[in-house]
Amino acid sequence: MLEIIVRGLAPYVGGNMARAAVEGHAHKLGLRGSELDPSGVDALLDTLSPGLHVFIGREKTVQIVAEIRATIAAARGRR
């Protein structure tokens, strides 16, 4: 799931920044491993959102986070 989040953010903040932000916030939240349960995904995206507002604005952040959530839901449905 972390990789899906990184891929969703990378076009807007760059690959390195996306990876650093996702991994750093996941670590701060105590989230381990690439597979997150739904509450972990929600917590991580909620934590990342305020920083994204600075880079891409509130409306675009809402759109991107919704797209990431949909991609994660689809990935979970394929299992």
LUMLUMDREN-2810 file (N, C-alpha, C; in Angstrom, 1 decimal):
<atoms>
<atom><aa>M</aa><ch>A</ch><at>N</at><xx>0.8</xx><yy>-1.2</yy><zz>0.0</zz></atom>
<atom><aa>M</aa><ch>A</ch><at>CA</at><xx>0.0</xx><yy>0.0</yy><zz>0.0</zz></atom>
<atom><aa>M</aa><ch>A</ch><at>C</at><xx>0.9</xx><yy>1.3</yy><zz>0.0</zz></atom>
<atom><aa>L</aa><ch>A</ch><at>N</at><xx>2.0</xx><yy>1.2</yy><zz>0.7</zz></atom>
<atom><aa>L</aa><ch>A</ch><at>CA</at><xx>2.9</xx><yy>2.4</yy><zz>0.7</zz></atom>
<atom><aa>L</aa><ch>A</ch><at>C</at><xx>3.3</xx><yy>2.8</yy><zz>-0.7</zz></atom>
<atom><aa>E</aa><ch>A</ch><at>N</at><xx>3.6</xx><yy>1.8</yy><zz>-1.5</zz></atom>
<atom><aa>E</aa><ch>A</ch><at>CA</at><xx>4.0</xx><yy>2.1</yy><zz>-2.9</zz></atom>
<atom><aa>E</aa><ch>A</ch><at>C</at><xx>2.9</xx><yy>2.7</yy><zz>-3.7</zz></atom>
<atom><aa>I</aa><ch>A</ch><at>N</at><xx>1.7</xx><yy>2.3</yy><zz>-3.5</zz></atom>
<atom><aa>I</aa><ch>A</ch><at>CA</at><xx>0.6</xx><yy>2.9</yy><zz>-4.2</zz></atom>
<atom><aa>I</aa><ch>A</ch><at>C</at><xx>0.5</xx><yy>4.4</yy><zz>-3.8</zz></atom>
<atom><aa>I</aa><ch>A</ch><at>N</at><xx>0.7</xx><yy>4.7</yy><zz>-2.5</zz></atom>
<atom><aa>I</aa><ch>A</ch><at>CA</at><xx>0.6</xx><yy>6.1</yy><zz>-2.1</zz></atom>
<atom><aa>I</aa><ch>A</ch><at>C</at><xx>1.8</xx><yy>6.9</yy><zz>-2.7</zz></atom>
<atom><aa>V</aa><ch>A</ch><at>N</at><xx>3.0</xx><yy>6.3</yy><zz>-2.7</zz></atom>
<atom><aa>V</aa><ch>A</ch><at>CA</at><xx>4.1</xx><yy>7.0</yy><zz>-3.3</zz></atom>
<atom><aa>V</aa><ch>A</ch><at>C</at><xx>3.8</xx><yy>7.3</yy><zz>-4.7</zz></atom>
<atom><aa>R</aa><ch>A</ch><at>N</at><xx>3.4</xx><yy>6.3</yy><zz>-5.5</zz></atom>
<atom><aa>R</aa><ch>A</ch><at>CA</at><xx>3.1</xx><yy>6.5</yy><zz>-6.9</zz></atom>
<atom><aa>R</aa><ch>A</ch><at>C</at><xx>2.0</xx><yy>7.5</yy><zz>-7.1</zz></atom>
<atom><aa>G</aa><ch>A</ch><at>N</at><xx>1.0</xx><yy>7.6</yy><zz>-6.2</zz></atom>
<atom><aa>G</aa><ch>A</ch><at>CA</at><xx>0.0</xx><yy>8.6</yy><zz>-6.4</zz></atom>
<atom><aa>G</aa><ch>A</ch><at>C</at><xx>0.5</xx><yy>10.0</yy><zz>-6.2</zz></atom>
<atom><aa>L</aa><ch>A</ch><at>N</at><xx>1.5</xx><yy>10.2</yy><zz>-5.3</zz></atom>
<atom><aa>L</aa><ch>A</ch><at>CA</at><xx>2.0</xx><yy>11.5</yy><zz>-5.0</zz></atom>
<atom><aa>L</aa><ch>A</ch><at>C</at><xx>3.1</xx><yy>12.0</yy><zz>-5.9</zz></atom>
<atom><aa>A</aa><ch>A</ch><at>N</at><xx>3.9</xx><yy>11.0</yy><zz>-6.4</zz></atom>
<atom><aa>A</aa><ch>A</ch><at>CA</at><xx>5.1</xx><yy>11.4</yy><zz>-7.1</zz></atom>
<atom><aa>A</aa><ch>A</ch><at>C</at><xx>4.9</xx><yy>12.4</yy><zz>-8.3</zz></atom>
<atom><aa>P</aa><ch>A</ch><at>N</at><xx>3.9</xx><yy>12.3</yy><zz>-9.1</zz></atom>
<atom><aa>P</aa><ch>A</ch><at>CA</at><xx>3.7</xx><yy>13.2</yy><zz>-10.2</zz></atom>
<atom><aa>P</aa><ch>A</ch><at>C</at><xx>3.6</xx><yy>14.7</yy><zz>-9.7</zz></atom>
<atom><aa>Y</aa><ch>A</ch><at>N</at><xx>3.2</xx><yy>14.9</yy><zz>-8.4</zz></atom>
<atom><aa>Y</aa><ch>A</ch><at>CA</at><xx>3.0</xx><yy>16.2</yy><zz>-7.9</zz></atom>
<atom><aa>Y</aa><ch>A</ch><at>C</at><xx>4.1</xx><yy>16.8</yy><zz>-7.1</zz></atom>
<atom><aa>V</aa><ch>A</ch><at>N</at><xx>4.8</xx><yy>15.9</yy><zz>-6.4</zz></atom>
<atom><aa>V</aa><ch>A</ch><at>CA</at><xx>5.9</xx><yy>16.4</yy><zz>-5.5</zz></atom>
<atom><aa>V</aa><ch>A</ch><at>C</at><xx>7.3</xx><yy>15.8</yy><zz>-5.8</zz></atom>
<atom><aa>G</aa><ch>A</ch><at>N</at><xx>7.3</xx><yy>14.9</yy><zz>-6.8</zz></atom>
<atom><aa>G</aa><ch>A</ch><at>CA</at><xx>8.5</xx><yy>14.2</yy><zz>-7.2</zz></atom>
<atom><aa>G</aa><ch>A</ch><at>C</at><xx>8.6</xx><yy>12.9</yy><zz>-6.4</zz></atom>
<atom><aa>G</aa><ch>A</ch><at>N</at><xx>9.3</xx><yy>11.9</yy><zz>-7.0</zz></atom>
<atom><aa>G</aa><ch>A</ch><at>CA</at><xx>9.5</xx><yy>10.6</yy><zz>-6.5</zz></atom>
<atom><aa>G</aa><ch>A</ch><at>C</at><xx>10.2</xx><yy>10.6</yy><zz>-5.2</zz></atom>
<atom><aa>N</aa><ch>A</ch><at>N</at><xx>11.3</xx><yy>11.3</yy><zz>-5.1</zz></atom>
<atom><aa>N</aa><ch>A</ch><at>CA</at><xx>12.1</xx><yy>11.3</yy><zz>-3.8</zz></atom>
<atom><aa>N</aa><ch>A</ch><at>C</at><xx>11.3</xx><yy>11.9</yy><zz>-2.7</zz></atom>
<atom><aa>M</aa><ch>A</ch><at>N</at><xx>10.7</xx><yy>13.0</yy><zz>-2.9</zz></atom>
<atom><aa>M</aa><ch>A</ch><at>CA</at><xx>9.9</xx><yy>13.7</yy><zz>-1.9</zz></atom>
<atom><aa>M</aa><ch>A</ch><at>C</at><xx>8.7</xx><yy>12.8</yy><zz>-1.5</zz></atom>
<atom><aa>A</aa><ch>A</ch><at>N</at><xx>8.0</xx><yy>12.2</yy><zz>-2.4</zz></atom>
<atom><aa>A</aa><ch>A</ch><at>CA</at><xx>6.9</xx><yy>11.4</yy><zz>-2.1</zz></atom>
<atom><aa>A</aa><ch>A</ch><at>C</at><xx>7.3</xx><yy>10.2</yy><zz>-1.2</zz></atom>
<atom><aa>R</aa><ch>A</ch><at>N</at><xx>8.4</xx><yy>9.5</yy><zz>-1.6</zz></atom>
<atom><aa>R</aa><ch>A</ch><at>CA</at><xx>8.9</xx><yy>8.4</yy><zz>-0.9</zz></atom>
<atom><aa>R</aa><ch>A</ch><at>C</at><xx>9.3</xx><yy>8.8</yy><zz>0.6</zz></atom>
<atom><aa>A</aa><ch>A</ch><at>N</at><xx>10.0</xx><yy>9.9</yy><zz>0.7</zz></atom>
<atom><aa>A</aa><ch>A</ch><at>CA</at><xx>10.5</xx><yy>10.3</yy><zz>2.0</zz></atom>
<atom><aa>A</aa><ch>A</ch><at>C</at><xx>9.3</xx><yy>10.7</yy><zz>2.9</zz></atom>
<atom><aa>A</aa><ch>A</ch><at>N</at><xx>8.4</xx><yy>11.4</yy><zz>2.3</zz></atom>
<atom><aa>A</aa><ch>A</ch><at>CA</at><xx>7.2</xx><yy>11.8</yy><zz>3.1</zz></atom>
<atom><aa>A</aa><ch>A</ch><at>C</at><xx>6.4</xx><yy>10.6</yy><zz>3.6</zz></atom>
<atom><aa>V</aa><ch>A</ch><at>N</at><xx>6.1</xx><yy>9.7</yy><zz>2.7</zz></atom>
<atom><aa>V</aa><ch>A</ch><at>CA</at><xx>5.3</xx><yy>8.5</yy><zz>3.0</zz></atom>
<atom><aa>V</aa><ch>A</ch><at>C</at><xx>6.0</xx><yy>7.7</yy><zz>4.0</zz></atom>
<atom><aa>E</aa><ch>A</ch><at>N</at><xx>7.3</xx><yy>7.4</yy><zz>3.8</zz></atom>
<atom><aa>E</aa><ch>A</ch><at>CA</at><xx>8.1</xx><yy>6.5</yy><zz>4.7</zz></atom>
<atom><aa>E</aa><ch>A</ch><at>C</at><xx>8.3</xx><yy>7.2</yy><zz>6.1</zz></atom>
<atom><aa>G</aa><ch>A</ch><at>N</at><xx>8.5</xx><yy>8.5</yy><zz>6.1</zz></atom>
<atom><aa>G</aa><ch>A</ch><at>CA</at><xx>8.7</xx><yy>9.2</yy><zz>7.3</zz></atom>
<atom><aa>G</aa><ch>A</ch><at>C</at><xx>7.5</xx><yy>9.3</yy><zz>8.2</zz></atom>
<atom><aa>H</aa><ch>A</ch><at>N</at><xx>6.4</xx><yy>9.6</yy><zz>7.5</zz></atom>
<atom><aa>H</aa><ch>A</ch><at>CA</at><xx>5.1</xx><yy>9.7</yy><zz>8.3</zz></atom>
<atom><aa>H</aa><ch>A</ch><at>C</at><xx>4.7</xx><yy>8.3</yy><zz>8.7</zz></atom>
<atom><aa>A</aa><ch>A</ch><at>N</at><xx>4.9</xx><yy>7.3</yy><zz>7.9</zz></atom>
<atom><aa>A</aa><ch>A</ch><at>CA</at><xx>4.5</xx><yy>6.0</yy><zz>8.3</zz></atom>
<atom><aa>A</aa><ch>A</ch><at>C</at><xx>5.3</xx><yy>5.6</yy><zz>9.6</zz></atom>
<atom><aa>H</aa><ch>A</ch><at>N</at><xx>6.6</xx><yy>5.9</yy><zz>9.5</zz></atom>
<atom><aa>H</aa><ch>A</ch><at>CA</at><xx>7.4</xx><yy>5.6</yy><zz>10.7</zz></atom>
<atom><aa>H</aa><ch>A</ch><at>C</at><xx>6.9</xx><yy>6.3</yy><zz>12.0</zz></atom>
<atom><aa>K</aa><ch>A</ch><at>N</at><xx>6.6</xx><yy>7.6</yy><zz>11.8</zz></atom>
<atom><aa>K</aa><ch>A</ch><at>CA</at><xx>6.2</xx><yy>8.4</yy><zz>13.0</zz></atom>
<atom><aa>K</aa><ch>A</ch><at>C</at><xx>4.8</xx><yy>7.8</yy><zz>13.5</zz></atom>
<atom><aa>L</aa><ch>A</ch><at>N</at><xx>4.0</xx><yy>7.3</yy><zz>12.6</zz></atom>
<atom><aa>L</aa><ch>A</ch><at>CA</at><xx>2.7</xx><yy>6.7</yy><zz>13.0</zz></atom>
<atom><aa>L</aa><ch>A</ch><at>C</at><xx>2.9</xx><yy>5.3</yy><zz>13.6</zz></atom>
<atom><aa>G</aa><ch>A</ch><at>N</at><xx>4.1</xx><yy>4.7</yy><zz>13.5</zz></atom>
<atom><aa>G</aa><ch>A</ch><at>CA</at><xx>4.3</xx><yy>3.4</yy><zz>13.9</zz></atom>
<atom><aa>G</aa><ch>A</ch><at>C</at><xx>3.8</xx><yy>2.3</yy><zz>13.0</zz></atom>
<atom><aa>L</aa><ch>A</ch><at>N</at><xx>3.6</xx><yy>2.7</yy><zz>11.7</zz></atom>
<atom><aa>L</aa><ch>A</ch><at>CA</at><xx>3.1</xx><yy>1.8</yy><zz>10.7</zz></atom>
<atom><aa>L</aa><ch>A</ch><at>C</at><xx>4.3</xx><yy>1.1</yy><zz>10.1</zz></atom>
<atom><aa>R</aa><ch>A</ch><at>N</at><xx>4.3</xx><yy>-0.3</yy><zz>10.1</zz></atom>
<atom><aa>R</aa><ch>A</ch><at>CA</at><xx>5.4</xx><yy>-1.0</yy><zz>9.6</zz></atom>
<atom><aa>R</aa><ch>A</ch><at>C</at><xx>5.0</xx><yy>-1.9</yy><zz>8.4</zz></atom>
<atom><aa>G</aa><ch>A</ch><at>N</at><xx>5.9</xx><yy>-2.1</yy><zz>7.5</zz></atom>
<atom><aa>G</aa><ch>A</ch><at>CA</at><xx>5.6</xx><yy>-3.0</yy><zz>6.3</zz></atom>
<atom><aa>G</aa><ch>A</ch><at>C</at><xx>4.9</xx><yy>-2.3</yy><zz>5.2</zz></atom>
<atom><aa>S</aa><ch>A</ch><at>N</at><xx>4.9</xx><yy>-2.9</yy><zz>4.1</zz></atom>
<atom><aa>S</aa><ch>A</ch><at>CA</at><xx>4.3</xx><yy>-2.2</yy><zz>2.9</zz></atom>
<atom><aa>S</aa><ch>A</ch><at>C</at><xx>2.8</xx><yy>-2.4</yy><zz>2.9</zz></atom>
<atom><aa>E</aa><ch>A</ch><at>N</at><xx>2.3</xx><yy>-3.4</yy><zz>3.6</zz></atom>
<atom><aa>E</aa><ch>A</ch><at>CA</at><xx>0.8</xx><yy>-3.6</yy><zz>3.6</zz></atom>
<atom><aa>E</aa><ch>A</ch><at>C</at><xx>0.2</xx><yy>-3.0</yy><zz>4.8</zz></atom>
<atom><aa>L</aa><ch>A</ch><at>N</at><xx>-0.7</xx><yy>-2.1</yy><zz>4.6</zz></atom>
<atom><aa>L</aa><ch>A</ch><at>CA</at><xx>-1.4</xx><yy>-1.4</yy><zz>5.7</zz></atom>
<atom><aa>L</aa><ch>A</ch><at>C</at><xx>-2.8</xx><yy>-1.8</yy><zz>5.8</zz></atom>
<atom><aa>D</aa><ch>A</ch><at>N</at><xx>-3.3</xx><yy>-1.9</yy><zz>7.0</zz></atom>
<atom><aa>D</aa><ch>A</ch><at>CA</at><xx>-4.8</xx><yy>-2.1</yy><zz>7.1</zz></atom>
<atom><aa>D</aa><ch>A</ch><at>C</at><xx>-5.5</xx><yy>-0.8</yy><zz>6.8</zz></atom>
<atom><aa>P</aa><ch>A</ch><at>N</at><xx>-6.8</xx><yy>-0.8</yy><zz>6.6</zz></atom>
<atom><aa>P</aa><ch>A</ch><at>CA</at><xx>-7.5</xx><yy>0.4</yy><zz>6.2</zz></atom>
<atom><aa>P</aa><ch>A</ch><at>C</at><xx>-7.3</xx><yy>1.6</yy><zz>7.2</zz></atom>
<atom><aa>S</aa><ch>A</ch><at>N</at><xx>-7.3</xx><yy>1.3</yy><zz>8.5</zz></atom>
<atom><aa>S</aa><ch>A</ch><at>CA</at><xx>-7.1</xx><yy>2.4</yy><zz>9.4</zz></atom>
<atom><aa>S</aa><ch>A</ch><at>C</at><xx>-5.7</xx><yy>3.0</yy><zz>9.3</zz></atom>
<atom><aa>G</aa><ch>A</ch><at>N</at><xx>-4.7</xx><yy>2.2</yy><zz>9.0</zz></atom>
<atom><aa>G</aa><ch>A</ch><at>CA</at><xx>-3.4</xx><yy>2.7</yy><zz>8.8</zz></atom>
<atom><aa>G</aa><ch>A</ch><at>C</at><xx>-3.3</xx><yy>3.6</yy><zz>7.5</zz></atom>
<atom><aa>V</aa><ch>A</ch><at>N</at><xx>-4.0</xx><yy>3.2</yy><zz>6.5</zz></atom>
<atom><aa>V</aa><ch>A</ch><at>CA</at><xx>-4.0</xx><yy>4.0</yy><zz>5.2</zz></atom>
<atom><aa>V</aa><ch>A</ch><at>C</at><xx>-4.7</xx><yy>5.3</yy><zz>5.5</zz></atom>
<atom><aa>D</aa><ch>A</ch><at>N</at><xx>-5.8</xx><yy>5.3</yy><zz>6.2</zz></atom>
<atom><aa>D</aa><ch>A</ch><at>CA</at><xx>-6.5</xx><yy>6.5</yy><zz>6.6</zz></atom>
<atom><aa>D</aa><ch>A</ch><at>C</at><xx>-5.6</xx><yy>7.4</yy><zz>7.4</zz></atom>
<atom><aa>A</aa><ch>A</ch><at>N</at><xx>-5.0</xx><yy>6.9</yy><zz>8.4</zz></atom>
<atom><aa>A</aa><ch>A</ch><at>CA</at><xx>-4.1</xx><yy>7.7</yy><zz>9.3</zz></atom>
<atom><aa>A</aa><ch>A</ch><at>C</at><xx>-3.0</xx><yy>8.3</yy><zz>8.5</zz></atom>
<atom><aa>L</aa><ch>A</ch><at>N</at><xx>-2.4</xx><yy>7.6</yy><zz>7.6</zz></atom>
<atom><aa>L</aa><ch>A</ch><at>CA</at><xx>-1.2</xx><yy>8.0</yy><zz>6.8</zz></atom>
<atom><aa>L</aa><ch>A</ch><at>C</at><xx>-1.7</xx><yy>9.1</yy><zz>5.8</zz></atom>
<atom><aa>L</aa><ch>A</ch><at>N</at><xx>-2.8</xx><yy>8.9</yy><zz>5.1</zz></atom>
<atom><aa>L</aa><ch>A</ch><at>CA</at><xx>-3.3</xx><yy>9.9</yy><zz>4.2</zz></atom>
<atom><aa>L</aa><ch>A</ch><at>C</at><xx>-3.7</xx><yy>11.2</yy><zz>4.9</zz></atom>
<atom><aa>D</aa><ch>A</ch><at>N</at><xx>-4.3</xx><yy>11.0</yy><zz>6.1</zz></atom>
<atom><aa>D</aa><ch>A</ch><at>CA</at><xx>-4.7</xx><yy>12.2</yy><zz>6.8</zz></atom>
<atom><aa>D</aa><ch>A</ch><at>C</at><xx>-3.5</xx><yy>13.0</yy><zz>7.3</zz></atom>
<atom><aa>T</aa><ch>A</ch><at>N</at><xx>-2.5</xx><yy>12.3</yy><zz>7.6</zz></atom>
<atom><aa>T</aa><ch>A</ch><at>CA</at><xx>-1.2</xx><yy>13.0</yy><zz>8.1</zz></atom>
<atom><aa>T</aa><ch>A</ch><at>C</at><xx>-0.5</xx><yy>13.7</yy><zz>6.9</zz></atom>
<atom><aa>L</aa><ch>A</ch><at>N</at><xx>-0.5</xx><yy>13.1</yy><zz>5.8</zz></atom>
<atom><aa>L</aa><ch>A</ch><at>CA</at><xx>0.1</xx><yy>13.6</yy><zz>4.6</zz></atom>
<atom><aa>L</aa><ch>A</ch><at>C</at><xx>-0.6</xx><yy>14.8</yy><zz>4.0</zz></atom>
<atom><aa>S</aa><ch>A</ch><at>N</at><xx>-1.9</xx><yy>14.9</yy><zz>4.2</zz></atom>
<atom><aa>S</aa><ch>A</ch><at>CA</at><xx>-2.7</xx><yy>15.9</yy><zz>3.5</zz></atom>
<atom><aa>S</aa><ch>A</ch><at>C</at><xx>-2.4</xx><yy>17.3</yy><zz>3.8</zz></atom>
<atom><aa>P</aa><ch>A</ch><at>N</at><xx>-2.1</xx><yy>17.7</yy><zz>5.1</zz></atom>
<atom><aa>P</aa><ch>A</ch><at>CA</at><xx>-1.8</xx><yy>19.1</yy><zz>5.3</zz></atom>
<atom><aa>P</aa><ch>A</ch><at>C</at><xx>-0.5</xx><yy>19.6</yy><zz>4.6</zz></atom>
<atom><aa>G</aa><ch>A</ch><at>N</at><xx>0.5</xx><yy>18.8</yy><zz>4.5</zz></atom>
<atom><aa>G</aa><ch>A</ch><at>CA</at><xx>1.7</xx><yy>19.1</yy><zz>3.8</zz></atom>
<atom><aa>G</aa><ch>A</ch><at>C</at><xx>1.4</xx><yy>19.3</yy><zz>2.3</zz></atom>
<atom><aa>L</aa><ch>A</ch><at>N</at><xx>0.5</xx><yy>18.4</yy><zz>1.7</zz></atom>
<atom><aa>L</aa><ch>A</ch><at>CA</at><xx>0.2</xx><yy>18.5</yy><zz>0.3</zz></atom>
<atom><aa>L</aa><ch>A</ch><at>C</at><xx>-0.5</xx><yy>19.8</yy><zz>0.0</zz></atom>
<atom><aa>H</aa><ch>A</ch><at>N</at><xx>-1.3</xx><yy>20.3</yy><zz>0.9</zz></atom>
<atom><aa>H</aa><ch>A</ch><at>CA</at><xx>-2.0</xx><yy>21.5</yy><zz>0.7</zz></atom>
<atom><aa>H</aa><ch>A</ch><at>C</at><xx>-1.0</xx><yy>22.6</yy><zz>0.3</zz></atom>
<atom><aa>V</aa><ch>A</ch><at>N</at><xx>0.1</xx><yy>22.6</yy><zz>0.9</zz></atom>
<atom><aa>V</aa><ch>A</ch><at>CA</at><xx>1.1</xx><yy>23.7</yy><zz>0.7</zz></atom>
<atom><aa>V</aa><ch>A</ch><at>C</at><xx>1.7</xx><yy>23.6</yy><zz>-0.7</zz></atom>
<atom><aa>F</aa><ch>A</ch><at>N</at><xx>1.9</xx><yy>22.3</yy><zz>-1.2</zz></atom>
<atom><aa>F</aa><ch>A</ch><at>CA</at><xx>2.5</xx><yy>22.1</yy><zz>-2.5</zz></atom>
<atom><aa>F</aa><ch>A</ch><at>C</at><xx>1.5</xx><yy>22.2</yy><zz>-3.7</zz></atom>
<atom><aa>I</aa><ch>A</ch><at>N</at><xx>0.3</xx><yy>21.7</yy><zz>-3.5</zz></atom>
<atom><aa>I</aa><ch>A</ch><at>CA</at><xx>-0.6</xx><yy>21.6</yy><zz>-4.6</zz></atom>
<atom><aa>I</aa><ch>A</ch><at>C</at><xx>-2.0</xx><yy>22.1</yy><zz>-4.4</zz></atom>
<atom><aa>G</aa><ch>A</ch><at>N</at><xx>-2.3</xx><yy>22.7</yy><zz>-3.2</zz></atom>
<atom><aa>G</aa><ch>A</ch><at>CA</at><xx>-3.6</xx><yy>23.2</yy><zz>-2.9</zz></atom>
<atom><aa>G</aa><ch>A</ch><at>C</at><xx>-4.5</xx><yy>22.2</yy><zz>-2.3</zz></atom>
<atom><aa>R</aa><ch>A</ch><at>N</at><xx>-5.5</xx><yy>22.7</yy><zz>-1.6</zz></atom>
<atom><aa>R</aa><ch>A</ch><at>CA</at><xx>-6.5</xx><yy>21.9</yy><zz>-0.9</zz></atom>
<atom><aa>R</aa><ch>A</ch><at>C</at><xx>-7.4</xx><yy>21.1</yy><zz>-1.9</zz></atom>
<atom><aa>E</aa><ch>A</ch><at>N</at><xx>-7.9</xx><yy>21.7</yy><zz>-2.9</zz></atom>
<atom><aa>E</aa><ch>A</ch><at>CA</at><xx>-8.8</xx><yy>21.0</yy><zz>-3.8</zz></atom>
<atom><aa>E</aa><ch>A</ch><at>C</at><xx>-8.1</xx><yy>19.8</yy><zz>-4.5</zz></atom>
<atom><aa>K</aa><ch>A</ch><at>N</at><xx>-6.8</xx><yy>20.1</yy><zz>-5.0</zz></atom>
<atom><aa>K</aa><ch>A</ch><at>CA</at><xx>-6.1</xx><yy>19.1</yy><zz>-5.7</zz></atom>
<atom><aa>K</aa><ch>A</ch><at>C</at><xx>-5.7</xx><yy>17.9</yy><zz>-4.7</zz></atom>
<atom><aa>T</aa><ch>A</ch><at>N</at><xx>-5.4</xx><yy>18.3</yy><zz>-3.5</zz></atom>
<atom><aa>T</aa><ch>A</ch><at>CA</at><xx>-5.1</xx><yy>17.3</yy><zz>-2.5</zz></atom>
<atom><aa>T</aa><ch>A</ch><at>C</at><xx>-6.3</xx><yy>16.4</yy><zz>-2.3</zz></atom>
<atom><aa>V</aa><ch>A</ch><at>N</at><xx>-7.4</xx><yy>16.9</yy><zz>-2.1</zz></atom>
<atom><aa>V</aa><ch>A</ch><at>CA</at><xx>-8.6</xx><yy>16.1</yy><zz>-1.9</zz></atom>
<atom><aa>V</aa><ch>A</ch><at>C</at><xx>-8.8</xx><yy>15.2</yy><zz>-3.1</zz></atom>
<atom><aa>Q</aa><ch>A</ch><at>N</at><xx>-8.6</xx><yy>15.6</yy><zz>-4.3</zz></atom>
<atom><aa>Q</aa><ch>A</ch><at>CA</at><xx>-8.8</xx><yy>14.8</yy><zz>-5.5</zz></atom>
<atom><aa>Q</aa><ch>A</ch><at>C</at><xx>-7.7</xx><yy>13.7</yy><zz>-5.5</zz></atom>
<atom><aa>I</aa><ch>A</ch><at>N</at><xx>-6.5</xx><yy>14.0</yy><zz>-5.2</zz></atom>
<atom><aa>I</aa><ch>A</ch><at>CA</at><xx>-5.4</xx><yy>13.0</yy><zz>-5.3</zz></atom>
<atom><aa>I</aa><ch>A</ch><at>C</at><xx>-5.6</xx><yy>12.0</yy><zz>-4.2</zz></atom>
<atom><aa>V</aa><ch>A</ch><at>N</at><xx>-5.9</xx><yy>12.4</yy><zz>-3.0</zz></atom>
<atom><aa>V</aa><ch>A</ch><at>CA</at><xx>-6.2</xx><yy>11.4</yy><zz>-1.9</zz></atom>
<atom><aa>V</aa><ch>A</ch><at>C</at><xx>-7.3</xx><yy>10.5</yy><zz>-2.2</zz></atom>
<atom><aa>A</aa><ch>A</ch><at>N</at><xx>-8.4</xx><yy>11.0</yy><zz>-2.8</zz></atom>
<atom><aa>A</aa><ch>A</ch><at>CA</at><xx>-9.5</xx><yy>10.2</yy><zz>-3.2</zz></atom>
<atom><aa>A</aa><ch>A</ch><at>C</at><xx>-9.1</xx><yy>9.2</yy><zz>-4.3</zz></atom>
<atom><aa>E</aa><ch>A</ch><at>N</at><xx>-8.2</xx><yy>9.6</yy><zz>-5.2</zz></atom>
<atom><aa>E</aa><ch>A</ch><at>CA</at><xx>-7.7</xx><yy>8.7</yy><zz>-6.3</zz></atom>
<atom><aa>E</aa><ch>A</ch><at>C</at><xx>-6.9</xx><yy>7.6</yy><zz>-5.6</zz></atom>
<atom><aa>I</aa><ch>A</ch><at>N</at><xx>-6.0</xx><yy>8.0</yy><zz>-4.7</zz></atom>
<atom><aa>I</aa><ch>A</ch><at>CA</at><xx>-5.2</xx><yy>7.0</yy><zz>-4.0</zz></atom>
<atom><aa>I</aa><ch>A</ch><at>C</at><xx>-6.1</xx><yy>6.0</yy><zz>-3.2</zz></atom>
<atom><aa>R</aa><ch>A</ch><at>N</at><xx>-7.1</xx><yy>6.5</yy><zz>-2.5</zz></atom>
<atom><aa>R</aa><ch>A</ch><at>CA</at><xx>-8.0</xx><yy>5.6</yy><zz>-1.8</zz></atom>
<atom><aa>R</aa><ch>A</ch><at>C</at><xx>-8.6</xx><yy>4.6</yy><zz>-2.7</zz></atom>
<atom><aa>A</aa><ch>A</ch><at>N</at><xx>-9.1</xx><yy>5.1</yy><zz>-3.9</zz></atom>
<atom><aa>A</aa><ch>A</ch><at>CA</at><xx>-9.8</xx><yy>4.2</yy><zz>-4.9</zz></atom>
<atom><aa>A</aa><ch>A</ch><at>C</at><xx>-8.8</xx><yy>3.2</yy><zz>-5.4</zz></atom>
<atom><aa>T</aa><ch>A</ch><at>N</at><xx>-7.6</xx><yy>3.6</yy><zz>-5.7</zz></atom>
<atom><aa>T</aa><ch>A</ch><at>CA</at><xx>-6.6</xx><yy>2.6</yy><zz>-6.2</zz></atom>
<atom><aa>T</aa><ch>A</ch><at>C</at><xx>-6.3</xx><yy>1.5</yy><zz>-5.1</zz></atom>
<atom><aa>I</aa><ch>A</ch><at>N</at><xx>-6.2</xx><yy>1.9</yy><zz>-3.9</zz></atom>
<atom><aa>I</aa><ch>A</ch><at>CA</at><xx>-5.9</xx><yy>1.0</yy><zz>-2.8</zz></atom>
<atom><aa>I</aa><ch>A</ch><at>C</at><xx>-7.1</xx><yy>0.0</yy><zz>-2.7</zz></atom>
<atom><aa>A</aa><ch>A</ch><at>N</at><xx>-8.3</xx><yy>0.6</yy><zz>-2.7</zz></atom>
<atom><aa>A</aa><ch>A</ch><at>CA</at><xx>-9.5</xx><yy>-0.3</yy><zz>-2.6</zz></atom>
<atom><aa>A</aa><ch>A</ch><at>C</at><xx>-9.6</xx><yy>-1.3</yy><zz>-3.7</zz></atom>
<atom><aa>A</aa><ch>A</ch><at>N</at><xx>-9.3</xx><yy>-0.8</yy><zz>-4.9</zz></atom>
<atom><aa>A</aa><ch>A</ch><at>CA</at><xx>-9.3</xx><yy>-1.7</yy><zz>-6.1</zz></atom>
<atom><aa>A</aa><ch>A</ch><at>C</at><xx>-8.2</xx><yy>-2.8</yy><zz>-5.9</zz></atom>
<atom><aa>A</aa><ch>A</ch><at>N</at><xx>-7.0</xx><yy>-2.5</yy><zz>-5.4</zz></atom>
<atom><aa>A</aa><ch>A</ch><at>CA</at><xx>-6.0</xx><yy>-3.4</yy><zz>-5.2</zz></atom>
<atom><aa>A</aa><ch>A</ch><at>C</at><xx>-6.4</xx><yy>-4.5</yy><zz>-4.1</zz></atom>
<atom><aa>R</aa><ch>A</ch><at>N</at><xx>-7.1</xx><yy>-4.0</yy><zz>-3.1</zz></atom>
<atom><aa>R</aa><ch>A</ch><at>CA</at><xx>-7.5</xx><yy>-5.0</yy><zz>-2.1</zz></atom>
<atom><aa>R</aa><ch>A</ch><at>C</at><xx>-8.6</xx><yy>-5.9</yy><zz>-2.7</zz></atom>
<atom><aa>G</aa><ch>A</ch><at>N</at><xx>-9.4</xx><yy>-5.4</yy><zz>-3.6</zz></atom>
<atom><aa>G</aa><ch>A</ch><at>CA</at><xx>-10.5</xx><yy>-6.2</yy><zz>-4.2</zz></atom>
<atom><aa>G</aa><ch>A</ch><at>C</at><xx>-9.9</xx><yy>-7.3</yy><zz>-5.1</zz></atom>
<atom><aa>R</aa><ch>A</ch><at>N</at><xx>-8.7</xx><yy>-7.1</yy><zz>-5.6</zz></atom>
<atom><aa>R</aa><ch>A</ch><at>CA</at><xx>-8.1</xx><yy>-8.1</yy><zz>-6.5</zz></atom>
<atom><aa>R</aa><ch>A</ch><at>C</at><xx>-7.5</xx><yy>-9.2</yy><zz>-5.8</zz></atom>
<atom><aa>R</aa><ch>A</ch><at>N</at><xx>-7.4</xx><yy>-9.2</yy><zz>-4.5</zz></atom>
<atom><aa>R</aa><ch>A</ch><at>CA</at><xx>-6.8</xx><yy>-10.3</yy><zz>-3.7</zz></atom>
<atom><aa>R</aa><ch>A</ch><at>C</at><xx>-7.8</xx><yy>-11.4</yy><zz>-3.5</zz></atom>
</atoms>
